Amino acid sequence: MNPKIQKLKAEKEKLLAKRTSIDVRCDEIDAQITELENLDIVGTVREMGITPDQLAELLKKLMKSPVPSEKTEDQNETEQT
């Protein structure tokens, strides 16, 4: 077999192994981010002294009539042009 083909196949294998390793690390980072976000949310709710039932009721109300998001200055400028 052509030595260039063998070399390219070997390089491809190395790259695939790196990609797999990077994908695993990205998944780990995503899990850590989610965990930290969850801890922040729980901490905020506890600071406010909201019970789980009160939180559930608040979320239900928000889902029924969501608060309109405020437009940023960039969005306002885009609409005006």
Biopython code that builds the backbone (N, CA, C, O; Angstrom):
import numpy as np
from Bio.PDB.StructureBuilder import StructureBuilder

atoms = [
    (1, "MET", "N", (0.851, -1.177, 0.000)),
    (1, "MET", "CA", (0.000, 0.000, 0.000)),
    (1, "MET", "C", (0.898, 1.243, 0.000)),
    (1, "MET", "O", (2.002, 1.252, 0.546)),
    (2, "ASN", "N", (0.391, 2.240, -0.611)),
    (2, "ASN", "CA", (1.102, 3.511, -0.701)),
    (2, "ASN", "C", (1.400, 4.044, 0.699)),
    (2, "ASN", "O", (0.491, 4.128, 1.525)),
    (3, "PRO", "N", (2.649, 4.405, 0.984)),
    (3, "PRO", "CA", (3.008, 4.907, 2.317)),
    (3, "PRO", "C", (2.261, 6.186, 2.698)),
    (3, "PRO", "O", (2.006, 6.425, 3.878)),
    (4, "LYS", "N", (1.913, 7.004, 1.714)),
    (4, "LYS", "CA", (1.170, 8.226, 2.012)),
    (4, "LYS", "C", (-0.225, 7.886, 2.553)),
    (4, "LYS", "O", (-0.731, 8.545, 3.461)),
    (5, "ILE", "N", (-0.824, 6.857, 1.982)),
    (5, "ILE", "CA", (-2.152, 6.441, 2.440)),
    (5, "ILE", "C", (-2.065, 5.964, 3.887)),
    (5, "ILE", "O", (-2.898, 6.323, 4.719)),
    (6, "GLN", "N", (-1.053, 5.153, 4.178)),
    (6, "GLN", "CA", (-0.878, 4.660, 5.543)),
    (6, "GLN", "C", (-0.659, 5.814, 6.526)),
    (6, "GLN", "O", (-1.195, 5.813, 7.634)),
    (7, "LYS", "N", (0.130, 6.784, 6.101)),
    (7, "LYS", "CA", (0.412, 7.939, 6.953)),
    (7, "LYS", "C", (-0.874, 8.733, 7.212)),
    (7, "LYS", "O", (-1.145, 9.141, 8.342)),
    (8, "LEU", "N", (-1.650, 8.943, 6.164)),
    (8, "LEU", "CA", (-2.904, 9.687, 6.321)),
    (8, "LEU", "C", (-3.901, 8.935, 7.198)),
    (8, "LEU", "O", (-4.598, 9.545, 8.009)),
    (9, "LYS", "N", (-3.970, 7.634, 7.041)),
    (9, "LYS", "CA", (-4.866, 6.843, 7.879)),
    (9, "LYS", "C", (-4.446, 6.898, 9.338)),
    (9, "LYS", "O", (-5.294, 6.973, 10.228)),
    (10, "ALA", "N", (-3.146, 6.861, 9.588)),
    (10, "ALA", "CA", (-2.640, 6.951, 10.962)),
    (10, "ALA", "C", (-2.969, 8.315, 11.555)),
    (10, "ALA", "O", (-3.383, 8.411, 12.710)),
    (11, "GLU", "N", (-2.787, 9.365, 10.767)),
    (11, "GLU", "CA", (-3.112, 10.716, 11.242)),
    (11, "GLU", "C", (-4.602, 10.840, 11.544)),
    (11, "GLU", "O", (-5.003, 11.446, 12.538)),
    (12, "LYS", "N", (-5.411, 10.253, 10.667)),
    (12, "LYS", "CA", (-6.864, 10.296, 10.868)),
    (12, "LYS", "C", (-7.244, 9.604, 12.177)),
    (12, "LYS", "O", (-8.082, 10.111, 12.923)),
    (13, "GLU", "N", (-6.651, 8.479, 12.454)),
    (13, "GLU", "CA", (-6.934, 7.754, 13.692)),
    (13, "GLU", "C", (-6.580, 8.591, 14.915)),
    (13, "GLU", "O", (-7.325, 8.618, 15.894)),
    (14, "LYS", "N", (-5.452, 9.264, 14.854)),
    (14, "LYS", "CA", (-5.042, 10.129, 15.968)),
    (14, "LYS", "C", (-6.061, 11.253, 16.171)),
    (14, "LYS", "O", (-6.454, 11.563, 17.295)),
    (15, "LEU", "N", (-6.473, 11.848, 15.063)),
    (15, "LEU", "CA", (-7.435, 12.948, 15.149)),
    (15, "LEU", "C", (-8.785, 12.478, 15.688)),
    (15, "LEU", "O", (-9.421, 13.174, 16.480)),
    (16, "LEU", "N", (-9.213, 11.304, 15.256)),
    (16, "LEU", "CA", (-10.482, 10.770, 15.765)),
    (16, "LEU", "C", (-10.409, 10.502, 17.262)),
    (16, "LEU", "O", (-11.378, 10.729, 17.986)),
    (17, "ALA", "N", (-9.267, 10.021, 17.721)),
    (17, "ALA", "CA", (-9.084, 9.782, 19.154)),
    (17, "ALA", "C", (-9.126, 11.104, 19.924)),
    (17, "ALA", "O", (-9.728, 11.186, 20.994)),
    (18, "LYS", "N", (-8.481, 12.137, 19.372)),
    (18, "LYS", "CA", (-8.508, 13.456, 20.014)),
    (18, "LYS", "C", (-9.933, 13.992, 20.063)),
    (18, "LYS", "O", (-10.367, 14.534, 21.080)),
    (19, "ARG", "N", (-10.658, 13.837, 18.958)),
    (19, "ARG", "CA", (-12.026, 14.340, 18.888)),
    (19, "ARG", "C", (-12.892, 13.653, 19.925)),
    (19, "ARG", "O", (-13.708, 14.300, 20.581)),
    (20, "THR", "N", (-12.726, 12.363, 20.077)),
    (20, "THR", "CA", (-13.485, 11.628, 21.082)),
    (20, "THR", "C", (-13.168, 12.147, 22.473)),
    (20, "THR", "O", (-14.067, 12.338, 23.292)),
    (21, "SER", "N", (-11.904, 12.373, 22.734)),
    (21, "SER", "CA", (-11.477, 12.895, 24.026)),
    (21, "SER", "C", (-12.062, 14.286, 24.278)),
    (21, "SER", "O", (-12.516, 14.584, 25.382)),
    (22, "ILE", "N", (-12.047, 15.118, 23.265)),
    (22, "ILE", "CA", (-12.592, 16.474, 23.392)),
    (22, "ILE", "C", (-14.106, 16.419, 23.613)),
    (22, "ILE", "O", (-14.638, 17.166, 24.434)),
    (23, "ASP", "N", (-14.798, 15.544, 22.889)),
    (23, "ASP", "CA", (-16.245, 15.406, 23.069)),
    (23, "ASP", "C", (-16.593, 14.987, 24.494)),
    (23, "ASP", "O", (-17.546, 15.495, 25.085)),
    (24, "VAL", "N", (-15.811, 14.057, 25.038)),
    (24, "VAL", "CA", (-16.047, 13.604, 26.415)),
    (24, "VAL", "C", (-15.846, 14.763, 27.376)),
    (24, "VAL", "O", (-16.650, 14.960, 28.287)),
    (25, "ARG", "N", (-14.780, 15.532, 27.184)),
    (25, "ARG", "CA", (-14.513, 16.668, 28.071)),
    (25, "ARG", "C", (-15.611, 17.729, 27.958)),
    (25, "ARG", "O", (-16.019, 18.313, 28.962)),
    (26, "CYS", "N", (-16.082, 17.975, 26.745)),
    (26, "CYS", "CA", (-17.177, 18.940, 26.557)),
    (26, "CYS", "C", (-18.432, 18.489, 27.298)),
    (26, "CYS", "O", (-19.121, 19.307, 27.906)),
    (27, "ASP", "N", (-18.729, 17.205, 27.252)),
    (27, "ASP", "CA", (-19.888, 16.668, 27.988)),
    (27, "ASP", "C", (-19.705, 16.854, 29.490)),
    (27, "ASP", "O", (-20.655, 17.190, 30.197)),
    (28, "GLU", "N", (-18.485, 16.635, 29.981)),
    (28, "GLU", "CA", (-18.207, 16.831, 31.404)),
    (28, "GLU", "C", (-18.407, 18.291, 31.799)),
    (28, "GLU", "O", (-18.985, 18.590, 32.844)),
    (29, "ILE", "N", (-17.926, 19.185, 30.959)),
    (29, "ILE", "CA", (-18.068, 20.615, 31.236)),
    (29, "ILE", "C", (-19.539, 21.020, 31.231)),
    (29, "ILE", "O", (-19.977, 21.780, 32.095)),
    (30, "ASP", "N", (-20.303, 20.518, 30.264)),
    (30, "ASP", "CA", (-21.736, 20.811, 30.222)),
    (30, "ASP", "C", (-22.430, 20.356, 31.499)),
    (30, "ASP", "O", (-23.289, 21.060, 32.028)),
    (31, "ALA", "N", (-22.057, 19.179, 31.992)),
    (31, "ALA", "CA", (-22.657, 18.660, 33.223)),
    (31, "ALA", "C", (-22.287, 19.538, 34.413)),
    (31, "ALA", "O", (-23.121, 19.784, 35.284)),
    (32, "GLN", "N", (-21.049, 20.010, 34.458)),
    (32, "GLN", "CA", (-20.624, 20.887, 35.553)),
    (32, "GLN", "C", (-21.358, 22.224, 35.503)),
    (32, "GLN", "O", (-21.764, 22.754, 36.537)),
    (33, "ILE", "N", (-21.525, 22.761, 34.313)),
    (33, "ILE", "CA", (-22.250, 24.021, 34.153)),
    (33, "ILE", "C", (-23.689, 23.862, 34.639)),
    (33, "ILE", "O", (-24.196, 24.701, 35.383)),
    (34, "THR", "N", (-24.337, 22.792, 34.219)),
    (34, "THR", "CA", (-25.713, 22.541, 34.639)),
    (34, "THR", "C", (-25.810, 22.418, 36.146)),
    (34, "THR", "O", (-26.723, 22.970, 36.761)),
    (35, "GLU", "N", (-24.875, 21.700, 36.742)),
    (35, "GLU", "CA", (-24.883, 21.526, 38.195)),
    (35, "GLU", "C", (-24.724, 22.865, 38.905)),
    (35, "GLU", "O", (-25.435, 23.140, 39.872)),
    (36, "LEU", "N", (-23.806, 23.695, 38.440)),
    (36, "LEU", "CA", (-23.596, 25.008, 39.058)),
    (36, "LEU", "C", (-24.809, 25.923, 38.874)),
    (36, "LEU", "O", (-25.179, 26.664, 39.784)),
    (37, "GLU", "N", (-25.424, 25.864, 37.689)),
    (37, "GLU", "CA", (-26.644, 26.648, 37.467)),
    (37, "GLU", "C", (-27.745, 26.198, 38.414)),
    (37, "GLU", "O", (-28.455, 27.023, 38.991)),
    (38, "ASN", "N", (-27.884, 24.891, 38.571)),
    (38, "ASN", "CA", (-28.904, 24.365, 39.479)),
    (38, "ASN", "C", (-28.649, 24.813, 40.913)),
    (38, "ASN", "O", (-29.583, 25.177, 41.627)),
    (39, "LEU", "N", (-27.396, 24.788, 41.331)),
    (39, "LEU", "CA", (-27.063, 25.232, 42.680)),
    (39, "LEU", "C", (-27.378, 26.717, 42.870)),
    (39, "LEU", "O", (-27.854, 27.124, 43.929)),
    (40, "ASP", "N", (-27.111, 27.518, 41.841)),
    (40, "ASP", "CA", (-27.444, 28.944, 41.907)),
    (40, "ASP", "C", (-28.949, 29.150, 42.052)),
    (40, "ASP", "O", (-29.400, 29.971, 42.852)),
    (41, "ILE", "N", (-29.709, 28.407, 41.283)),
    (41, "ILE", "CA", (-31.166, 28.532, 41.335)),
    (41, "ILE", "C", (-31.682, 28.134, 42.704)),
    (41, "ILE", "O", (-32.489, 28.849, 43.299)),
    (42, "VAL", "N", (-31.225, 27.008, 43.203)),
    (42, "VAL", "CA", (-31.662, 26.540, 44.526)),
    (42, "VAL", "C", (-31.270, 27.553, 45.599)),
    (42, "VAL", "O", (-32.062, 27.847, 46.494)),
    (43, "GLY", "N", (-30.063, 28.083, 45.514)),
    (43, "GLY", "CA", (-29.613, 29.071, 46.488)),
    (43, "GLY", "C", (-30.472, 30.319, 46.475)),
    (43, "GLY", "O", (-30.826, 30.849, 47.528)),
    (44, "THR", "N", (-30.809, 30.789, 45.278)),
    (44, "THR", "CA", (-31.648, 31.982, 45.147)),
    (44, "THR", "C", (-33.028, 31.736, 45.743)),
    (44, "THR", "O", (-33.561, 32.580, 46.464)),
    (45, "VAL", "N", (-33.598, 30.586, 45.441)),
    (45, "VAL", "CA", (-34.925, 30.261, 45.965)),
    (45, "VAL", "C", (-34.887, 30.170, 47.489)),
    (45, "VAL", "O", (-35.800, 30.651, 48.161)),
    (46, "ARG", "N", (-33.861, 29.571, 48.026)),
    (46, "ARG", "CA", (-33.745, 29.457, 49.488)),
    (46, "ARG", "C", (-33.552, 30.826, 50.136)),
    (46, "ARG", "O", (-34.118, 31.098, 51.195)),
    (47, "GLU", "N", (-32.754, 31.688, 49.501)),
    (47, "GLU", "CA", (-32.557, 33.032, 50.035)),
    (47, "GLU", "C", (-33.870, 33.796, 50.119)),
    (47, "GLU", "O", (-34.083, 34.587, 51.038)),
    (48, "MET", "N", (-34.743, 33.556, 49.158)),
    (48, "MET", "CA", (-36.023, 34.247, 49.120)),
    (48, "MET", "C", (-37.043, 33.627, 50.064)),
    (48, "MET", "O", (-38.107, 34.201, 50.298)),
    (49, "GLY", "N", (-36.726, 32.472, 50.598)),
    (49, "GLY", "CA", (-37.627, 31.813, 51.535)),
    (49, "GLY", "C", (-38.875, 31.241, 50.884)),
    (49, "GLY", "O", (-39.930, 31.146, 51.511)),
    (50, "ILE", "N", (-38.744, 30.864, 49.627)),
    (50, "ILE", "CA", (-39.892, 30.308, 48.894)),
    (50, "ILE", "C", (-39.944, 28.800, 49.115)),
    (50, "ILE", "O", (-38.926, 28.113, 49.036)),
    (51, "THR", "N", (-41.136, 28.300, 49.390)),
    (51, "THR", "CA", (-41.307, 26.855, 49.556)),
    (51, "THR", "C", (-41.400, 26.209, 48.177)),
    (51, "THR", "O", (-41.679, 26.895, 47.194)),
    (52, "PRO", "N", (-41.171, 24.909, 48.090)),
    (52, "PRO", "CA", (-41.304, 24.233, 46.795)),
    (52, "PRO", "C", (-42.700, 24.409, 46.178)),
    (52, "PRO", "O", (-42.833, 24.558, 44.963)),
    (53, "ASP", "N", (-43.730, 24.392, 47.020)),
    (53, "ASP", "CA", (-45.088, 24.579, 46.503)),
    (53, "ASP", "C", (-45.275, 25.987, 45.945)),
    (53, "ASP", "O", (-45.899, 26.165, 44.898)),
    (54, "GLN", "N", (-44.737, 26.980, 46.639)),
    (54, "GLN", "CA", (-44.837, 28.360, 46.159)),
    (54, "GLN", "C", (-44.075, 28.533, 44.843)),
    (54, "GLN", "O", (-44.535, 29.222, 43.933)),
    (55, "LEU", "N", (-42.932, 27.911, 44.760)),
    (55, "LEU", "CA", (-42.149, 27.990, 43.530)),
    (55, "LEU", "C", (-42.893, 27.349, 42.367)),
    (55, "LEU", "O", (-42.927, 27.899, 41.266)),
    (56, "ALA", "N", (-43.479, 26.203, 42.609)),
    (56, "ALA", "CA", (-44.242, 25.519, 41.560)),
    (56, "ALA", "C", (-45.404, 26.390, 41.096)),
    (56, "ALA", "O", (-45.663, 26.488, 39.897)),
    (57, "GLU", "N", (-46.097, 27.016, 42.024)),
    (57, "GLU", "CA", (-47.228, 27.877, 41.681)),
    (57, "GLU", "C", (-46.757, 29.093, 40.884)),
    (57, "GLU", "O", (-47.393, 29.484, 39.905)),
    (58, "LEU", "N", (-45.647, 29.685, 41.303)),
    (58, "LEU", "CA", (-45.089, 30.830, 40.591)),
    (58, "LEU", "C", (-44.719, 30.457, 39.157)),
    (58, "LEU", "O", (-45.008, 31.202, 38.220)),
    (59, "LEU", "N", (-44.086, 29.318, 38.996)),
    (59, "LEU", "CA", (-43.701, 28.875, 37.655)),
    (59, "LEU", "C", (-44.913, 28.595, 36.778)),
    (59, "LEU", "O", (-44.898, 28.890, 35.583)),
    (60, "LYS", "N", (-45.957, 28.030, 37.362)),
    (60, "LYS", "CA", (-47.195, 27.787, 36.601)),
    (60, "LYS", "C", (-47.782, 29.105, 36.111)),
    (60, "LYS", "O", (-48.204, 29.215, 34.959)),
    (61, "LYS", "N", (-47.808, 30.103, 36.989)),
    (61, "LYS", "CA", (-48.343, 31.408, 36.610)),
    (61, "LYS", "C", (-47.503, 32.040, 35.505)),
    (61, "LYS", "O", (-48.042, 32.621, 34.562)),
    (62, "LEU", "N", (-46.200, 31.926, 35.623)),
    (62, "LEU", "CA", (-45.328, 32.492, 34.598)),
    (62, "LEU", "C", (-45.514, 31.809, 33.248)),
    (62, "LEU", "O", (-45.443, 32.457, 32.204)),
    (63, "MET", "N", (-45.748, 30.523, 33.271)),
    (63, "MET", "CA", (-45.941, 29.792, 32.011)),
    (63, "MET", "C", (-47.251, 30.182, 31.346)),
    (63, "MET", "O", (-47.346, 30.189, 30.118)),
    (64, "LYS", "N", (-48.259, 30.505, 32.143)),
    (64, "LYS", "CA", (-49.559, 30.893, 31.584)),
    (64, "LYS", "C", (-49.505, 32.275, 30.955)),
    (64, "LYS", "O", (-50.101, 32.500, 29.902)),
    (65, "SER", "N", (-48.805, 33.194, 31.584)),
    (65, "SER", "CA", (-48.703, 34.551, 31.042)),
    (65, "SER", "C", (-47.265, 35.034, 31.189)),
    (65, "SER", "O", (-46.936, 35.738, 32.144)),
    (66, "PRO", "N", (-46.416, 34.659, 30.249)),
    (66, "PRO", "CA", (-45.011, 35.029, 30.343)),
    (66, "PRO", "C", (-44.821, 36.540, 30.287)),
    (66, "PRO", "O", (-45.570, 37.254, 29.620)),
    (67, "VAL", "N", (-43.822, 37.002, 30.988)),
    (67, "VAL", "CA", (-43.485, 38.418, 31.002)),
    (67, "VAL", "C", (-42.792, 38.740, 29.686)),
    (67, "VAL", "O", (-41.850, 38.049, 29.299)),
    (68, "PRO", "N", (-43.252, 39.793, 28.985)),
    (68, "PRO", "CA", (-42.574, 40.135, 27.730)),
    (68, "PRO", "C", (-41.148, 40.581, 28.002)),
    (68, "PRO", "O", (-40.878, 41.305, 28.960)),
    (69, "SER", "N", (-40.244, 40.136, 27.147)),
    (69, "SER", "CA", (-38.845, 40.497, 27.343)),
    (69, "SER", "C", (-38.635, 41.942, 26.915)),
    (69, "SER", "O", (-39.292, 42.440, 26.001)),
    (70, "GLU", "N", (-37.709, 42.599, 27.593)),
    (70, "GLU", "CA", (-37.388, 43.976, 27.248)),
    (70, "GLU", "C", (-36.451, 43.961, 26.054)),
    (70, "GLU", "O", (-35.537, 43.141, 25.968)),
    (71, "LYS", "N", (-36.694, 44.877, 25.143)),
    (71, "LYS", "CA", (-35.832, 44.967, 23.973)),
    (71, "LYS", "C", (-34.573, 45.733, 24.331)),
    (71, "LYS", "O", (-34.607, 46.693, 25.101)),
    (72, "THR", "N", (-33.477, 45.299, 23.767)),
    (72, "THR", "CA", (-32.224, 46.001, 23.986)),
    (72, "THR", "C", (-32.153, 47.191, 23.041)),
    (72, "THR", "O", (-32.955, 47.302, 22.113)),
    (73, "GLU", "N", (-31.202, 48.071, 23.274)),
    (73, "GLU", "CA", (-31.042, 49.228, 22.401)),
    (73, "GLU", "C", (-30.716, 48.800, 20.977)),
    (73, "GLU", "O", (-31.169, 49.426, 20.019)),
    (74, "ASP", "N", (-29.931, 47.735, 20.836)),
    (74, "ASP", "CA", (-29.577, 47.245, 19.501)),
    (74, "ASP", "C", (-30.820, 46.800, 18.752)),
    (74, "ASP", "O", (-30.948, 47.073, 17.558)),
    (75, "GLN", "N", (-31.738, 46.119, 19.427)),
    (75, "GLN", "CA", (-32.958, 45.659, 18.766)),
    (75, "GLN", "C", (-33.825, 46.847, 18.365)),
    (75, "GLN", "O", (-34.409, 46.851, 17.282)),
    (76, "ASN", "N", (-33.913, 47.856, 19.235)),
    (76, "ASN", "CA", (-34.686, 49.042, 18.916)),
    (76, "ASN", "C", (-34.117, 49.770, 17.706)),
    (76, "ASN", "O", (-34.871, 50.222, 16.844)),
    (77, "GLU", "N", (-32.776, 49.889, 17.631)),
    (77, "GLU", "CA", (-32.137, 50.551, 16.509)),
    (77, "GLU", "C", (-32.368, 49.778, 15.217)),
    (77, "GLU", "O", (-32.591, 50.377, 14.165)),
    (78, "THR", "N", (-32.318, 48.457, 15.292)),
    (78, "THR", "CA", (-32.533, 47.628, 14.108)),
    (78, "THR", "C", (-33.941, 47.812, 13.577)),
    (78, "THR", "O", (-34.136, 47.881, 12.364)),
    (79, "GLU", "N", (-34.926, 47.894, 14.459)),
    (79, "GLU", "CA", (-36.310, 48.053, 14.038)),
    (79, "GLU", "C", (-36.547, 49.425, 13.431)),
    (79, "GLU", "O", (-37.392, 49.567, 12.547)),
    (80, "GLN", "N", (-35.823, 50.435, 13.883)),
    (80, "GLN", "CA", (-36.024, 51.797, 13.392)),
    (80, "GLN", "C", (-35.416, 52.000, 12.012)),
    (80, "GLN", "O", (-35.828, 52.901, 11.282)),
    (81, "THR", "N", (-34.442, 51.176, 11.647)),
    (81, "THR", "CA", (-33.785, 51.370, 10.344)),
    (81, "THR", "C", (-34.458, 50.597, 9.255)),
    (81, "THR", "O", (-34.028, 50.653, 8.103)),
]
sb = StructureBuilder()
sb.init_structure("model")
sb.init_model(0)
sb.init_chain("A")
sb.init_seg("    ")
for serial, (resi, resn, name, xyz) in enumerate(atoms, 1):
    if name == "N":
        sb.init_residue(resn, " ", resi, " ")
    sb.init_atom(name, np.array(xyz, "f"), 0.0, 1.0, " ", f" {name:<3s}", serial, name[0])
structure = sb.get_structure()
